[in-house]
Amino acid sequence: MSLEDAAKNSTLERKDAVTLFLIWNVLLLPWLFIAPLLGMLFDAPPTFSIYVGVWSVWTYPLSVGIVWMFRKKHPLITLFPCINLVAFLIASYVP
């Protein structure tokens, strides 16, 4: 791999990171309406899946903020909010 190929891959990686960061920011819009309603989940008996689901939704803006701070130095960090998504999906399948 030559130096030119490395520079092209780095540029493509940055473009992908910018696109993914834009998607995470767009997903913050529905979060503004959904997150306050999640407190109603505790009307039912609290279970592990409810706690994990609420935790993953309420901490989503924090993970997007961390991505915003470090995205210039480490473009791969734009995958960080996937942790919240995976935790939410796992919690929805655990009884």
C-alpha positions in Angstrom: 0.0 0.0 0.0 1.5 3.3 -1.0 1.3 6.6 0.7 -1.3 7.9 -1.8 -3.6 4.9 -1.1 -3.4 5.5 2.6 -4.3 9.1 2.1 -7.3 8.2 -0.1 -8.5 5.6 2.5 -8.1 8.2 5.3 -10.2 10.7 3.3 -12.9 8.1 2.6 -12.9 7.2 6.3 -13.4 10.8 7.3 -16.3 11.2 4.8 -17.9 8.1 6.2 -17.4 9.4 9.7 -19.0 12.8 8.9 -22.0 11.0 7.3 -22.4 8.8 10.3 -22.1 11.7 12.7 -24.8 13.5 10.7 -27.1 10.5 11.1 -26.5 10.4 14.8 -27.5 14.1 15.1 -30.6 13.6 13.0 -31.6 10.8 15.4 -31.4 13.2 18.3 -34.6 14.9 17.0 -37.0 12.1 17.8 -35.1 11.5 21.0 -36.3 14.8 22.3 -39.9 13.5 22.3 -39.3 9.9 23.2 -36.9 10.2 26.1 -39.2 12.0 28.5 -41.9 9.4 28.0 -39.7 6.5 29.0 -40.3 7.2 32.7 -43.8 5.7 32.1 -42.1 2.3 31.6 -41.7 2.1 35.4 -45.4 1.9 35.9 -45.1 -1.8 35.2 -42.9 -3.9 37.5 -39.3 -2.9 36.8 -37.2 -5.5 35.2 -33.6 -5.6 34.0 -34.7 -5.0 30.4 -36.6 -1.9 31.4 -33.6 -0.5 33.2 -31.2 -1.2 30.3 -33.6 0.2 27.7 -34.1 3.4 29.6 -30.4 3.7 30.4 -29.5 3.2 26.7 -32.0 5.8 25.5 -31.3 8.4 28.2 -27.5 8.2 27.7 -27.7 8.5 23.9 -27.0 12.3 23.8 -24.0 11.7 26.0 -22.5 9.3 23.5 -23.2 11.7 20.6 -21.5 14.5 22.6 -18.4 12.3 23.1 -18.3 11.6 19.4 -18.6 15.3 18.7 -15.6 16.0 20.9 -13.3 13.3 19.5 -14.4 12.8 15.9 -11.6 15.0 14.4 -8.7 13.0 16.0 -10.3 9.6 15.8 -12.9 9.2 13.1 -13.7 5.6 14.1 -15.2 6.9 17.3 -18.4 7.7 15.3 -19.4 4.1 15.9 -19.6 4.8 19.6 -23.4 5.4 19.7 -23.9 1.9 18.3 -23.3 0.7 21.9 -26.6 2.4 22.9 -28.4 0.9 20.0 -27.1 -2.6 20.7 -27.9 -2.4 24.4 -31.5 -1.2 23.6 -32.0 -4.1 21.1 -30.6 -6.7 23.6 -32.8 -5.3 26.4 -35.9 -5.6 24.2 -35.2 -9.4 23.7 -34.4 -10.2 27.3 -37.5 -11.0 29.4 
